[in-house]
Amino acid sequence: MTGHLSFPRQHARTQRFTLGAPRAFSVSPDGARVVFLRSRHGTDRANLLWVLDVARGREYPAADPAALLGGAGEELSAEERARRERSREGAAGVVGYATDGAVELAAFALSGRLFVAELRAGTTRELPPAAGHGPVVDPRPSPDGRHVAYAAGGALYVVGSDGEADRALAEPEGRDVTYGLAEFIAAEEMDRSRGFWWSPNSDALLVARVDESPVRRWWIADPANPDREPTEVAYPAAGTPNAVVTLALIGLDGTRTEVTWDHGRFPYLARVHWSADGPPLLLVQARDQRTQRYLAVDTATGETRTVHADEDDAWLDLFPGVPAWTPDGQLVRIADEAGARVLMVGDQRLTSDSLHVRAVLEIGERDVLFSAAPGEGAGLPRVPGEIGVYRAWFRSGGGPGGAGPLPNVPGGCEPIALSPDPAVTSAVRGGDVLVLPSLGLTEPGVRVAVVRADDERAPADWERLTEIASHAERPVLTAAPRLVFAGERDIPCAVLLPTGYATGDGPLPVLMDPYGGPHGQRVLAAHNAYLTSQWFADQGFAVIVADGRGTPGRSPGWEKAIRHEVAAVTLQDQVDALHGLADRFPLDLGRVAIRGWSYGGLLAGLAGLRRPDVFHAAIVGAPVTDQRLYDTHYTERYLGHPDEQPAVYARNSLVTDEGLVQAAEPARPMMIIHGLADDNVVVAHTLRLSSALLAAGRPHEVVPLSGVTHMTPQEQVAENLLLLQVDFLRRSLGLPGGEADAAGGAA
């Protein structure tokens, strides 16, 4: 059991309490089966593939990695390691799967081997590929379940689901070419992890060809093992060439048709959608991401036509679930219009500015399920960080006639909420069955309800069929965030005080604990989001998590206010949040520290260097210190091209070739932490910062993590990093105690 464990050890051992929690749900079209992943308990890394028989309310495993591998450990190929790093996947076993259209057959890779599971029967068998293929990556059944396509050794293969007729559909022409895999920036920045898509008729595939020969090479060494050769990485740093990505329509009969569009103007293949509701649909972007095209593909010729075009003065964001077709062939998209992020079906705007649309979850015959947060048009929500599930109805053909009247719902949208409490909720639908995973603010972990939708009733009255149990461990501490808005801009914040703190205890040293940048919302109405912050608070701090401008979930203007001024705007909002909370909470503004990882690491570095009048110590984790060293799709979106905007890149960096940027006095204590195996934010960022600090005569500490990537999944490393940070904070802020006091009883 966990009663004797400290929080740092439990947090590390459970991988932030994600192990044992159900995830990755699929629902069969008839609503009879729910498929999902879950490990056996809260410290078990190996996911099993499970099936819920909805009618019987019975769960059974369809695939058990321990049995399939005969008790042997997993062996991961370089391609699979890269896929997991891009998706921040720290679990083991079955970490991903794909199903046929009926959700009868699932395919997955395990130790580079190909397996298929018959989901009704709950049985699994291996499909041995022909010799010489290499490790299997990303297998996917055809919609009719008769074939499985997969990537291996840079080629794309297809095999019958009975194991017969294994053959290559596309083979690389050189060492820098792959078929069927997503390139680095698609997986890291575009949220596109796939490289091939089945036709709805199961007779052909759209296949991405990636040529990395133009991409400059970097080498990541392992200094702790000097006998090992450095790893070669094709890394498209800002301003440098990207991989060349093209598409081909390849039939199972061997025919091949190249898909054509203006690659020079629109080099980024951001999304691909292919369903029975329309022709293949592509979303392609210009390199500056201010222009994009929705393209329909003629499967006979490979030619494309523009269905819709978007332009934006700042940039165009990408969203989960779109673009797609409705069953009657209307384009579904998410758009920024008149200061709001809205849901569009054809020319119908289905949401008002009272909702900020985040993702499309499911498209029905006449409705769309989507996730959204309260929009600025509705005024401030009850608390920051709520994300709900809604459905909106559309009229067939986009016109006012349609097929009968729409439901009488105000604004055309209906919230699907099973609890009045603030939460972060999503949904997966099959037939009239919905799976609703929900993270609540007051209880730890995820709750997964399975309900039957009924258009004649309000969602609160829908039949609750069952719940899918979570086996995640219960944390040894309870987070108690106060979710508030701070400052003139109403910055969303979470404030955490030590457990048992009383008003008479006096002011507390402050720890700002942000991510604070694009794509990284930290202020959420979800309990587990604050566990580490609460632990730091229990060491004697008032911890503040602030989501300033640039973070998602509020409005397009809020996110895009950082254009060309990422550093100045996000740092100022941390300062404003701190000062805006000072008259409401017991904050000692004479002892303020900040910690962060990745973008949060950059933000912590900015705070320590540029605002020593506010911040007295900084923990800088895996920071981007020189913007020229980060990737194209992310960096150029916010800062432009470095050849055209060199001054913008300089002022948004911590260091340039000339040294520290805008560093103010006095010098504040700084701890810099970086994984030496990080291929996303490479350790060169930290080495350049450390060199510049040394040249400027500024004392600092560097903690190199051998063998650690941008994640820190190793249990001992993750645990001791927390303890080390508390000790640094106490030393730097002149607080009593040391490493032994901070351990909190660590085993």
Disulfide bonds with the S-S distance in Angstrom:
none
